[in-house]
Amino acid sequence: MHKEELLELHQMFYDIKTYYQTLNPALKFTEYTALNILPNDLNRSKLEHKYAIFILGAEIGAAMKEIETISSRGIPERMHMLADHTLKEIEAERSHS
């Protein structure tokens, strides 16, 4: 996936986050917020955006369990697994720089 496509996906997830926060203002998305990576941060690496997407996806999945009645049980866990894998990629990339 190209960086531009990741940025678009990041923006879509961010819009979903915003939507869920309008439904439930108590949702904080603390793990994603702590990353301090927004969809328009063009200076951040492709891997950093990928990691942010997975973290945000995990928190969106958790929010879905609170707000929606659909089954979203495995989403947060799977997104965290993908985020962990991506974090290892980031660390490997940094150690080779």
DSSP file (Angstrom, degrees, kcal/mol; ACC not computed):
  #  RESIDUE AA STRUCTURE BP1 BP2  ACC     N-H-->O    O-->H-N    N-H-->O    O-->H-N    TCO  KAPPA ALPHA  PHI   PSI    X-CA   Y-CA   Z-CA
    1    1 A M              0   0    0      0, 0.0     2,-0.1     0, 0.0     0, 0.0   0.000 360.0 360.0 360.0 135.2    0.0    0.0    0.0
    2    2 A H     >  -     0   0    0      1,-0.1     4,-2.1     4,-0.0     3,-0.3  -0.387 360.0-112.6 -76.6 157.8    1.3    3.4   -0.9
    3    3 A K  H  > S+     0   0    0      1,-0.2     4,-2.6     2,-0.2     5,-0.2   0.883 117.1  56.5 -59.1 -40.0    1.7    6.1    1.8
    4    4 A E  H  > S+     0   0    0      1,-0.2     4,-1.9     2,-0.2    -1,-0.2   0.893 107.6  48.9 -59.9 -39.3   -1.0    8.2    0.2
    5    5 A E  H  > S+     0   0    0     -3,-0.3     4,-2.4     2,-0.2    -1,-0.2   0.886 110.2  50.9 -68.1 -38.7   -3.4    5.3    0.5
    6    6 A L  H  X S+     0   0    0     -4,-2.1     4,-3.0     2,-0.2    -2,-0.2   0.899 108.3  52.5 -63.7 -40.0   -2.4    4.8    4.1
    7    7 A L  H  X S+     0   0    0     -4,-2.6     4,-2.2     2,-0.2    -2,-0.2   0.899 110.0  48.5 -62.8 -39.8   -3.1    8.5    4.8
    8    8 A E  H  X S+     0   0    0     -4,-1.9     4,-2.2     2,-0.2    -2,-0.2   0.919 112.9  47.4 -65.4 -43.3   -6.5    8.1    3.3
    9    9 A L  H  X S+     0   0    0     -4,-2.4     4,-2.6     2,-0.2     5,-0.2   0.910 110.3  52.6 -63.8 -42.1   -7.3    5.0    5.4
   10   10 A H  H  X S+     0   0    0     -4,-3.0     4,-2.4     1,-0.2    -1,-0.2   0.911 109.1  50.4 -58.6 -42.8   -6.0    6.8    8.5
   11   11 A Q  H  X S+     0   0    0     -4,-2.2     4,-2.4     2,-0.2    -1,-0.2   0.901 109.0  51.4 -63.4 -41.0   -8.3    9.7    7.7
   12   12 A M  H  X S+     0   0    0     -4,-2.2     4,-2.0     2,-0.2    -2,-0.2   0.931 111.6  46.4 -62.3 -45.3  -11.3    7.3    7.4
   13   13 A F  H  X S+     0   0    0     -4,-2.6     4,-2.5     1,-0.2    -1,-0.2   0.895 111.1  52.9 -63.3 -38.8  -10.5    5.6   10.7
   14   14 A Y  H  X S+     0   0    0     -4,-2.4     4,-2.4    -5,-0.2    -2,-0.2   0.902 108.0  50.9 -62.4 -41.0  -10.1    9.1   12.3
   15   15 A D  H  X S+     0   0    0     -4,-2.4     4,-2.2     2,-0.2    -1,-0.2   0.874 109.4  50.5 -64.4 -37.4  -13.6   10.1   10.9
   16   16 A I  H  X S+     0   0    0     -4,-2.0     4,-2.6     2,-0.2    -2,-0.2   0.912 109.0  52.2 -65.5 -42.0  -15.1    6.9   12.4
   17   17 A K  H  X S+     0   0    0     -4,-2.5     4,-2.1     1,-0.2    -2,-0.2   0.932 109.7  49.0 -57.1 -46.9  -13.4    7.8   15.7
   18   18 A T  H  X S+     0   0    0     -4,-2.4     4,-1.5     1,-0.2    -1,-0.2   0.899 109.8  52.2 -61.3 -41.5  -15.0   11.2   15.6
   19   19 A Y  H  X S+     0   0    0     -4,-2.2     4,-1.5     1,-0.2     3,-0.4   0.938 110.1  47.4 -60.4 -48.3  -18.4    9.7   14.8
   20   20 A Y  H  X S+     0   0    0     -4,-2.6     4,-2.3     1,-0.2    -1,-0.2   0.849 108.1  56.1 -64.5 -32.8  -18.2    7.4   17.8
   21   21 A Q  H  < S+     0   0    0     -4,-2.1    -1,-0.2     1,-0.2    -2,-0.2   0.809 104.1  53.7 -69.6 -27.6  -17.2   10.2   20.0
   22   22 A T  H  < S+     0   0    0     -4,-1.5    -1,-0.2    -3,-0.4    -2,-0.2   0.849 111.5  45.9 -71.7 -32.0  -20.3   12.1   19.0
   23   23 A L  H  < S+     0   0    0     -4,-1.5    -2,-0.2     1,-0.3    -1,-0.2   0.853 133.5  15.9 -74.3 -35.5  -22.4    9.1   20.0
   24   24 A N    ><  -     0   0    0     -4,-2.3     3,-2.2    -5,-0.2    -1,-0.3  -0.773  63.9-171.4-142.4  92.2  -20.5    8.7   23.3
   25   25 A P  T 3  S+     0   0    0      0, 0.0    -4,-0.1     0, 0.0    -1,-0.1   0.647  82.5  72.7 -60.8 -13.6  -18.4   11.7   24.4
   26   26 A A  T 3  S+     0   0    0      2,-0.0     2,-0.3    -5,-0.0    -5,-0.1   0.683  71.4 103.6 -74.8 -16.5  -16.9    9.6   27.2
   27   27 A L    <   +     0   0    0     -3,-2.2    -3,-0.1    -7,-0.2    36,-0.0  -0.517  45.0 175.0 -68.2 127.4  -14.8    7.7   24.6
   28   28 A K        -     0   0    0     -2,-0.3     5,-0.2     0, 0.0    -1,-0.2   0.673  25.8-148.2-110.3 -22.1  -11.3    8.9   24.8
   29   29 A F     >  +     0   0    0     30,-0.1     4,-2.6     3,-0.1     5,-0.2   0.942  30.3 173.5  49.8  51.8   -9.2    6.7   22.5
   30   30 A T  H  >  +     0   0    0      1,-0.2     4,-2.2     2,-0.2     5,-0.1   0.847  67.1  51.8 -65.1 -38.6   -6.3    7.2   24.9
   31   31 A E  H  > S+     0   0    0      2,-0.2     4,-0.8     1,-0.2    -1,-0.2   0.924 114.5  43.6 -66.7 -42.4   -3.8    4.9   23.3
   32   32 A Y  H >>>S+     0   0    0      1,-0.2     3,-1.0    23,-0.2     4,-0.7   0.929 113.2  51.5 -66.3 -45.3   -4.3    6.4   19.8
   33   33 A T  H ><5S+     0   0    0     -4,-2.6     3,-1.1     1,-0.3    -2,-0.2   0.874 103.6  58.9 -60.2 -37.9   -4.2   10.0   21.2
   34   34 A A  H 3<5S+     0   0    0     -4,-2.2    -1,-0.3     1,-0.2    -2,-0.2   0.759  95.0  64.8 -64.6 -24.6   -0.9    9.2   23.1
   35   35 A L  H <<5S-     0   0    0     -3,-1.0    -1,-0.2    -4,-0.8    -2,-0.2   0.812  90.9-150.1 -67.2 -28.7    0.7    8.4   19.7
   36   36 A N  T <<5 +     0   0    0     -3,-1.1     2,-0.5    -4,-0.7    -3,-0.1   0.894  49.3 133.1  57.5  43.0    0.3   12.0   18.6
   37   37 A I      < -     0   0    0     -5,-0.5    -1,-0.2    11,-0.1    -2,-0.1  -0.983  33.3-174.0-124.6 117.6    0.0   11.0   15.0
   38   38 A L    >   -     0   0    0     -2,-0.5     3,-2.1    -3,-0.1   -27,-0.1  -0.737  38.8-107.7-108.2 159.8   -2.8   12.5   12.9
   39   39 A P  T 3  S+     0   0    0      0, 0.0   -28,-0.2     0, 0.0   -29,-0.1   0.776 118.2  53.8 -57.0 -27.6   -3.8   11.7    9.3
   40   40 A N  T 3  S+     0   0    0      1,-0.1     2,-1.8   -30,-0.1     3,-0.2   0.316  74.1 111.3 -93.1   9.9   -2.4   15.0    8.1
   41   41 A D    X   +     0   0    0     -3,-2.1     3,-1.5     1,-0.2    -1,-0.1  -0.604  39.5 171.9 -81.8  82.0    1.1   14.4    9.6
   42   42 A L  T 3   +     0   0    0     -2,-1.8    -1,-0.2     1,-0.3    -2,-0.0   0.725  69.0  65.1 -67.2 -22.4    2.8   14.0    6.3
   43   43 A N  T 3  S+     0   0    0     -3,-0.2    -1,-0.3     2,-0.0     2,-0.2   0.628  83.1  94.1 -77.3 -12.5    6.3   14.0    7.9
   44   44 A R  S <  S-     0   0    0     -3,-1.5    -7,-0.0     1,-0.1     5,-0.0  -0.511  84.5-103.1 -80.1 150.7    5.5   10.8    9.8
   45   45 A S     >  -     0   0    0     -2,-0.2     4,-2.0     1,-0.1     5,-0.2  -0.183  23.1-112.2 -72.1 163.3    6.7    7.5    8.2
   46   46 A K  H  > S+     0   0    0      1,-0.2     4,-2.3     2,-0.2     5,-0.1   0.900 119.5  51.3 -58.7 -43.3    4.5    5.1    6.4
   47   47 A L  H  > S+     0   0    0      1,-0.2     4,-2.6     2,-0.2    -1,-0.2   0.866 106.3  54.0 -65.6 -36.5    5.0    2.5    9.2
   48   48 A E  H  > S+     0   0    0      2,-0.2     4,-2.4     1,-0.2    -1,-0.2   0.907 110.5  46.3 -64.7 -40.4    4.1    5.1   11.9
   49   49 A H  H  X S+     0   0    0     -4,-2.0     4,-2.4     2,-0.2    -2,-0.2   0.899 111.3  52.4 -67.1 -39.5    0.8    5.7   10.1
   50   50 A K  H  X S+     0   0    0     -4,-2.3     4,-2.0     2,-0.2    -2,-0.2   0.926 110.6  47.9 -60.9 -44.8    0.2    2.0    9.7
   51   51 A Y  H  X S+     0   0    0     -4,-2.6     4,-2.5     1,-0.2     5,-0.2   0.924 110.7  51.0 -61.3 -45.7    0.8    1.5   13.4
   52   52 A A  H  X S+     0   0    0     -4,-2.4     4,-2.8     1,-0.2     5,-0.2   0.883 107.9  53.7 -60.5 -38.9   -1.6    4.4   14.3
   53   53 A I  H  X S+     0   0    0     -4,-2.4     4,-2.8     2,-0.2    -1,-0.2   0.920 110.1  46.4 -62.5 -44.3   -4.3    2.8   12.0
   54   54 A F  H  X S+     0   0    0     -4,-2.0     4,-2.2     2,-0.2    -2,-0.2   0.907 113.9  47.5 -67.1 -41.0   -4.0   -0.5   13.9
   55   55 A I  H  X S+     0   0    0     -4,-2.5     4,-2.1     2,-0.2    -2,-0.2   0.939 115.0  46.0 -63.5 -45.8   -4.1    1.1   17.3
   56   56 A L  H  X S+     0   0    0     -4,-2.8     4,-2.6     1,-0.2    -2,-0.2   0.900 110.4  54.1 -63.8 -40.1   -7.1    3.3   16.3
   57   57 A G  H  X S+     0   0    0     -4,-2.8     4,-2.6    -5,-0.2    -1,-0.2   0.892 107.2  51.1 -60.2 -40.2   -8.8    0.2   14.8
   58   58 A A  H  X S+     0   0    0     -4,-2.2     4,-1.9     2,-0.2    -1,-0.2   0.916 112.5  45.5 -63.0 -43.1   -8.4   -1.6   18.0
   59   59 A E  H  X S+     0   0    0     -4,-2.1     4,-2.1     2,-0.2    -2,-0.2   0.850 111.4  52.0 -71.8 -32.7  -10.0    1.3   20.0
   60   60 A I  H  X S+     0   0    0     -4,-2.6     4,-2.5     2,-0.2    -2,-0.2   0.920 108.3  52.4 -65.2 -43.1  -12.7    1.6   17.4
   61   61 A G  H  X S+     0   0    0     -4,-2.6     4,-1.4     1,-0.2    -2,-0.2   0.901 109.8  48.3 -58.2 -41.7  -13.5   -2.1   17.8
   62   62 A A  H  X S+     0   0    0     -4,-1.9     4,-1.1     1,-0.2    -1,-0.2   0.892 110.9  50.9 -65.2 -39.7  -13.7   -1.6   21.6
   63   63 A A  H  X S+     0   0    0     -4,-2.1     4,-2.2     1,-0.2     5,-0.3   0.868 104.7  57.8 -65.6 -35.9  -16.0    1.4   21.1
   64   64 A M  H  X S+     0   0    0     -4,-2.5     4,-2.4     1,-0.2    -1,-0.2   0.881 101.7  55.3 -61.6 -37.7  -18.2   -0.7   18.7
   65   65 A K  H  < S+     0   0    0     -4,-1.4    -1,-0.2     1,-0.2    -2,-0.2   0.845 112.3  43.5 -64.1 -32.2  -18.7   -3.2   21.5
   66   66 A E  H  < S+     0   0    0     -4,-1.1    -2,-0.2    -3,-0.3    -1,-0.2   0.852 126.7  27.5 -79.9 -35.7  -20.0   -0.4   23.8
   67   67 A I  H  < S+     0   0    0     -4,-2.2     2,-0.2   -43,-0.0    -3,-0.2   0.860 114.0  54.6 -98.3 -41.7  -22.2    1.3   21.3
   68   68 A E     <  -     0   0    0     -4,-2.4     4,-0.1    -5,-0.3     0, 0.0  -0.560  64.5-141.5 -99.1 159.1  -23.4   -1.2   18.7
   69   69 A T        +     0   0    0     -2,-0.2    -1,-0.1     2,-0.1    -4,-0.1   0.478  69.9 106.9 -95.0  -3.4  -25.1   -4.5   19.3
   70   70 A I  S    S-     0   0    0     -6,-0.2     2,-0.7     1,-0.1    -2,-0.1  -0.341  83.2 -98.9 -73.3 158.3  -23.2   -6.3   16.5
   71   71 A S        +     0   0    0      1,-0.1    -1,-0.1    -2,-0.0    -2,-0.1  -0.681  54.5 151.9 -80.6 117.0  -20.5   -8.8   17.4
   72   72 A S    >   +     0   0    0     -2,-0.7     3,-1.0    -4,-0.1    -7,-0.2  -0.030  23.3 133.1-129.9  28.1  -17.1   -7.2   17.2
   73   73 A R  T 3  S+     0   0    0      1,-0.2     4,-0.5     2,-0.1    -1,-0.1   0.855  72.1  39.4 -52.9 -47.6  -15.4   -9.4   19.8
   74   74 A G  T 3> S+     0   0    0      1,-0.2     4,-2.3     2,-0.1    -1,-0.2   0.580  93.3  86.2 -85.0  -8.8  -12.2  -10.2   17.9
   75   75 A I  H <> S+     0   0    0     -3,-1.0     4,-2.6     1,-0.2     5,-0.3   0.943  88.6  45.5 -62.4 -53.0  -11.5   -6.9   16.3
   76   76 A P  H  > S+     0   0    0      0, 0.0     4,-2.1     0, 0.0    -1,-0.2   0.913 115.2  48.0 -59.1 -41.7   -9.6   -5.1   19.1
   77   77 A E  H  > S+     0   0    0     -4,-0.5     4,-2.0     2,-0.2    -2,-0.2   0.925 113.3  47.0 -64.9 -44.4   -7.4   -8.2   19.8
   78   78 A R  H  X S+     0   0    0     -4,-2.3     4,-2.2     1,-0.2    -1,-0.2   0.909 111.8  50.7 -64.8 -42.1   -6.6   -8.7   16.1
   79   79 A M  H  X S+     0   0    0     -4,-2.6     4,-2.4    -5,-0.2    -1,-0.2   0.886 109.2  51.3 -64.2 -38.1   -5.8   -5.0   15.6
   80   80 A H  H  X S+     0   0    0     -4,-2.1     4,-2.6    -5,-0.3    -1,-0.2   0.879 107.9  52.6 -66.4 -36.4   -3.5   -5.0   18.6
   81   81 A M  H  X S+     0   0    0     -4,-2.0     4,-2.1     2,-0.2    -2,-0.2   0.929 111.7  45.9 -62.6 -43.9   -1.7   -8.1   17.1
   82   82 A L  H  X S+     0   0    0     -4,-2.2     4,-2.2     2,-0.2    -2,-0.2   0.885 111.8  51.9 -65.6 -38.5   -1.2   -6.2   13.8
   83   83 A A  H  X S+     0   0    0     -4,-2.4     4,-2.7     2,-0.2    -2,-0.2   0.916 108.5  50.8 -63.6 -43.3    0.0   -3.1   15.7
   84   84 A D  H  X S+     0   0    0     -4,-2.6     4,-1.8     1,-0.2    -2,-0.2   0.912 110.3  49.5 -61.0 -42.6    2.5   -5.1   17.7
   85   85 A H  H  X S+     0   0    0     -4,-2.1     4,-1.5     1,-0.2    -1,-0.2   0.913 112.4  47.7 -61.5 -43.4    3.9   -6.6   14.4
   86   86 A T  H  X S+     0   0    0     -4,-2.2     4,-2.4     1,-0.2    -2,-0.2   0.874 106.9  56.5 -67.7 -37.7    4.1   -3.1   12.9
   87   87 A L  H  X S+     0   0    0     -4,-2.7     4,-2.6     1,-0.2    -1,-0.2   0.896 105.4  52.0 -61.1 -39.2    5.8   -1.7   16.0
   88   88 A K  H  X S+     0   0    0     -4,-1.8     4,-2.3     2,-0.2    -1,-0.2   0.882 108.4  51.5 -63.3 -37.4    8.5   -4.4   15.5
   89   89 A E  H  X S+     0   0    0     -4,-1.5     4,-2.5     2,-0.2    -2,-0.2   0.914 110.0  49.3 -63.2 -42.9    8.9   -3.2   11.9
   90   90 A I  H  X S+     0   0    0     -4,-2.4     4,-2.4     2,-0.2    -2,-0.2   0.936 111.8  48.1 -61.6 -47.3    9.3    0.4   13.1
   91   91 A E  H  X S+     0   0    0     -4,-2.6     4,-2.0     1,-0.2    -1,-0.2   0.892 112.3  49.1 -62.7 -40.0   11.9   -0.6   15.6
   92   92 A A  H  X S+     0   0    0     -4,-2.3     4,-1.1     2,-0.2    -1,-0.2   0.901 110.7  50.6 -65.6 -40.3   13.8   -2.7   13.1
   93   93 A E  H  < S+     0   0    0     -4,-2.5     4,-0.4     1,-0.2     3,-0.3   0.905 111.6  48.1 -64.0 -41.2   13.8    0.2   10.6
   94   94 A R  H >< S+     0   0    0     -4,-2.4     3,-0.8     1,-0.2    -1,-0.2   0.855 108.0  54.1 -67.9 -35.5   15.1    2.6   13.2
   95   95 A S  H 3< S+     0   0    0     -4,-2.0    -1,-0.2     1,-0.2    -2,-0.2   0.738 108.5  50.1 -73.3 -20.6   17.9    0.2   14.3
   96   96 A H  T 3<        0   0    0     -4,-1.1    -1,-0.2    -3,-0.3    -2,-0.2   0.488 360.0 360.0 -91.7  -4.7   19.1    0.0   10.7
   97   97 A S    <         0   0    0     -3,-0.8    -1,-0.2    -4,-0.4    -2,-0.1   0.467 360.0 360.0 -84.8 360.0   19.2    3.7   10.2
